[in-house]
Amino acid sequence: MIDIDKILKVEEVSNSYRRRGVGFQKKDLEVLSNINFHINKREFFGLVGESGCGKSTLCKAILGLIDYEGKITIDNLDVKAVKRKNIARKVQAVFQDPMSALNPRKTIGFMLEEPLKIHKLGTKKERSKRVDEVLELIGLDSSYRQRYPSELSGGQRQRVCIGCAIILNPSLIIADEAVSALDVSVAAQILNLFQDLHDSFDMSFLFVSHNLNLVYHLCDRIAVMYQGKIVEMGDAEDIYNNPKHPYTQLLVSSIPKLDERPTVISPLADIR
């Protein structure tokens, strides 16, 4: 059944890794356990959880980079049933470390144009025009075409990664801890760029983070992940203001409040 309202459907997805070690009783380590959720078209969806809970593994499954049990469809295409090249036209990712995501030996212009060449889109002139358009969208200019990643700041590198992700005009962008390695002010600029792209184009976002406060302010709906399972899911307001699961309650309680004051202990308190 074709569902025109849902850009991503994840149905009963599980994944496990083979444990390393010596012996005959090595059991597989379950990383994802029966994951179910969907993302609507033009929706900003948040996935929150602590490090090691399986968020990045789930992202890799959606991107078709690892094997899994269950079913994942993107824009009504089964990730397992179609070529990886076709999936790349539908979904792209922005990862945590921009320096490791960019080829240090290639110019920014080369890396931005490469997806267009791979998918045989446009003439050389049309590809060049598209690269300039994307550079403008991500807050850079055409002078950056001849620069290398080592000549850019961390925020500029992440902008280039975003440019590489959007140049094919995909339906879904996965931002996997995309601002956690950046300074606060630079991270705010990148988040604003995500929001501008979401508002201006027909793109859905899967925003992955361990920061519930950040996800709450950015996303329409939130799924909370714990030990490879989604333990709670709902509207951002409901998750933030009325959490049901104990782990979600713990995440909410750990968010600093503006009216809280740190306890100050006098250095003379124990002196009689």
Secondary structure as the mmCIF struct_conf table of DSSP 4:
data_model
#
loop_
_struct_conf.conf_type_id
_struct_conf.id
_struct_conf.beg_label_comp_id
_struct_conf.beg_label_asym_id
_struct_conf.beg_label_seq_id
_struct_conf.end_label_comp_id
_struct_conf.end_label_asym_id
_struct_conf.end_label_seq_id
TURN_TY1_P TURN_TY1_P1 ILE A 4 ASP A 5
STRN STRN1 LYS A 6 TYR A 17
HELX_LH_PP_P HELX_LH_PP_P1 ARG A 18 ARG A 20
BEND BEND1 GLY A 21 PHE A 24
STRN STRN2 LEU A 29 ASN A 40
TURN_TY1_P TURN_TY1_P2 LYS A 41 ARG A 42
STRN STRN3 PHE A 44 VAL A 48
TURN_TY1_P TURN_TY1_P3 SER A 51 GLY A 52
BEND BEND2 CYS A 53 GLY A 54
HELX_RH_AL_P HELX_RH_AL_P1 LYS A 55 ILE A 62
TURN_TY1_P TURN_TY1_P4 LEU A 63 GLY A 64
BEND BEND3 ILE A 66 ILE A 66
STRN STRN4 GLU A 69 ILE A 74
TURN_TY1_P TURN_TY1_P5 ASP A 75 ASN A 76
STRN STRN5 LEU A 77 ASP A 78
TURN_TY1_P TURN_TY1_P6 VAL A 79 ALA A 81
BEND BEND4 VAL A 82 VAL A 82
HELX_RH_AL_P HELX_RH_AL_P2 ARG A 84 ALA A 88
TURN_TY1_P TURN_TY1_P7 ARG A 89 LYS A 90
STRN STRN6 VAL A 91 VAL A 94
BEND BEND5 GLN A 96 GLN A 96
HELX_RH_AL_P HELX_RH_AL_P3 PRO A 98 ALA A 101
BEND BEND6 LEU A 102 LEU A 102
TURN_TY1_P TURN_TY1_P8 PRO A 104 ARG A 105
BEND BEND7 LYS A 106 LYS A 106
HELX_RH_AL_P HELX_RH_AL_P4 ILE A 108 ILE A 118
TURN_TY1_P TURN_TY1_P9 HIS A 119 LYS A 120
BEND BEND8 GLY A 122 GLY A 122
HELX_RH_AL_P HELX_RH_AL_P5 LYS A 124 LEU A 137
TURN_TY1_P TURN_TY1_P10 ILE A 138 GLY A 139
HELX_RH_3T_P HELX_RH_3T_P1 SER A 142 GLN A 146
HELX_RH_3T_P HELX_RH_3T_P2 PRO A 149 GLU A 151
BEND BEND9 LEU A 152 LEU A 152
HELX_RH_AL_P HELX_RH_AL_P6 GLY A 154 ILE A 166
TURN_TY1_P TURN_TY1_P11 ILE A 167 LEU A 168
BEND BEND10 SER A 171 SER A 171
STRN STRN7 LEU A 172 ASP A 176
BEND BEND11 GLU A 177 GLU A 177
TURN_TY1_P TURN_TY1_P12 ALA A 178 ALA A 181
BEND BEND12 LEU A 182 LEU A 182
HELX_RH_AL_P HELX_RH_AL_P7 VAL A 184 SER A 200
BEND BEND13 PHE A 201 ASP A 202
STRN STRN8 SER A 204 SER A 209
BEND BEND14 HIS A 210 HIS A 210
HELX_RH_AL_P HELX_RH_AL_P8 LEU A 212 LEU A 218
BEND BEND15 ASP A 220 ASP A 220
STRN STRN9 ARG A 221 TYR A 226
TURN_TY1_P TURN_TY1_P13 GLN A 227 GLY A 228
STRN STRN10 LYS A 229 ASP A 235
HELX_RH_AL_P HELX_RH_AL_P9 ALA A 236 ASN A 241
BEND BEND16 ASN A 242 ASN A 242
BEND BEND17 HIS A 245 HIS A 245
HELX_RH_AL_P HELX_RH_AL_P10 PRO A 246 SER A 253
TURN_TY1_P TURN_TY1_P14 SER A 254 SER A 254
BEND BEND18 ILE A 255 ILE A 255
HELX_LH_PP_P HELX_LH_PP_P2 PRO A 256 LYS A 257
TURN_TY1_P TURN_TY1_P15 LEU A 258 ASP A 259
TURN_TY1_P TURN_TY1_P16 PRO A 267 ASP A 270
#
